[in-house]
Amino acid sequence: MSVRASAHASDALPSEAVDVVVIGGGAAGLNGALILARSRRSVVVIDSGTPRNAPAEAVHGFIVLDGRPPSEILERGREQVRRYGGRVVSGEVGSTEPAAPAPDGDLRFTVILADGRAVTARRVLVATGLRDELPDIPGLAEHWGHGVVHCPYCHGWEVRDEPIGVLATGPASVHQALLFRQLTDDLIYFTLGHEPDADTRARFAARGIRIVDAPVREVVTGQDSGIAGVRMADGAVVARRVLAVATHMRARTEGLDGLKLPMEDLAGGTGRRFASGMAGTTEVPGVWVAGNATDLMAQVGASAAAGALAGSHINAQLAAADTDAALAAAQGGTTTT
């Protein structure tokens, strides 16, 4: 599910090599950059301005910032990164590849933007986030982030007590239905060909969740521009005000093929992500990944925390590399008699 790019002020791309390029200006990328900038590292954030949560009116479940618009949080984050000397550059990454090592053997990477601008970095933090893929049902996508939601913790309180429909996309939708049942007594589960087994049907019945097996034709928009219901194949409309959908989540990979980062599929076909280890390390030396690009279920707070952890880990490795270089220079300049 693509979102419209949001305009924001852009810094100039430096001509000299920097310590770290952060690809992605969401919560993970900005918090990673903040940690690095506060450690006096030269850091550049490449931000396309298309965050996953752009359609949402507010961020929820993040203490202190609960209820704040995503655009406001990101703007404040960019300002804070700049306060410590970091740069935030507006643009899309065209390619990212390892470059020839520095004379001291330290790693180098070249990041080229879609408009041809380029920057060289010692390390790379990938924080590109993910894209949500919705079922191909007419009328569904236009309500994404408003009447169409996916996370009971992000949006649940706001849709409490509304007539909610769950559009099944796979096994994860069963779990989703049970969570949204906590928020409303009026819940309908549209199977969309994903037939629940006997045990699931019994559990749904015990919780008062109605199951509709008939095919869905489209989502109906009401006079108030919100969701009015779901039109079935026979033309009947089942009234609903909110639809919950477990999306298929894919890490955003544009411009990163040259890094050859390993990827992995989640169980049940719910998504595809970059594989990562402790603190966001990857199998590619010098490259880390944080946030929704590797943790598809992470909310804003968890993504920000992952970015901070990756940033501190990158700084520690750079400190070791700086020390190795200084030691080699000192030893190389020592003469014996």
Disulfide bonds with the S-S distance in Angstrom:
none
